[in-house]
């Protein structure tokens, strides 16, 4: 069995103003291996990129469509935005978890 909670760092500006680079997210992956977490429209999710499996995306699930979830960035004007507008719906099996909360690491001087 794997640990159902993981932390993920935000690296890009595509989800501003809700999430900023340097924010840390607490993500619920669920406890059942092979079964994607239950997602609702409006939730922030962590998903594998449909073409580049090594790339994790933090996006907002906007709608369930044939073929999977439509995932969008909150800040579509950010440089290098990658979301469903460029690759289409994301299959449910690529959804890794949903965001429970955001926190910031302690700043060091």
N, C-alpha and C positions, 0 to 999 in steps of 0.2 A: 504494500500500500504506500502511496506517496503522500506527502504533506499537502493538505488542501489549500494552504495559504502561502503565497510567495510575494516577494517585493520586486517591483520593476521600476527602473529609473526612466524618467522622461528625458529624451535627448533633443527633440526637435520642437519647432514653434507652431506646428500645424494644429494644435489643440488650444492655442491661446484664445481667450484669456482664462479659460477654465484650468488648463494645465500649462506650466511653463518649464523650460529646460532646467534641470536640477531638482524638480519635484520628484518625490518617491511615491509610488502607489502600492497599496495593499490590495492584492488580487486574489479572488476566490477561484480556484481551479476545480473545486468539487472533489469528491472522494471516489468516484467511479471511473476507473480507467477505460478509455474507449467511448465514453458517453459525454458529449459536449454539455457544458453548463447551460442551464435554462436562461435565455436572453429575452429581454423585453425592449421594445422600441424606446429610444432615449437613453439607454444605458451606455456607459463607457465600457468598452471591451478590449481585451488583448487578443490579437489574432495573428496567425502566421500569414505572411504574404503569399498569395496564390501561386506566384511564379518563383519567388526567392524564399524558400523554406527557412533559410537562416535569418530572415528579417522579421522581427516582431513589430506589429503595428498597435498603436493605441488610438482607437477611433470610436465614434458614436454610432451605435446601431440605430439606423433610422427606419428601416422597414424590412420585413421578411418577404422575400421574393422567390419565385421559382429558381432553384439553384443555390439558394443560400441567403445570407444577410447582406443588405446594402449598408456599407460602412462609410461614413463621411467624416472629414476633418471639420472642426469648428471654424478654423481660420483658412479658408480656401485661397486667400491671397498670399499665404506664406510661401517662401521659395522652396521648390522641390516637393510640393504636396503630392502624396501618393495615397489614393483612396479608391473607392468603388467607381468613381467617375473615370478612372483610367483603366481599371481591370475588371469591372463588373461585380456581381454578387460574390460574396465569399462563402464557400461551402461550410456548413455547420461544423464539420469535422476539423476545420482550421481555427475555430474559435477556441482559444486556450483558457479563457476565464473572463470574469467581469470585475470592474474596479469597485472595491468596498469603500475606499477612502484614500485621501492624499495626505502626505506628511512631508516635512522638510528635515533634512539631516542637519545636525548641529554644525554651525559654521566654525571653522578654525581660523585663527589669526595668522 
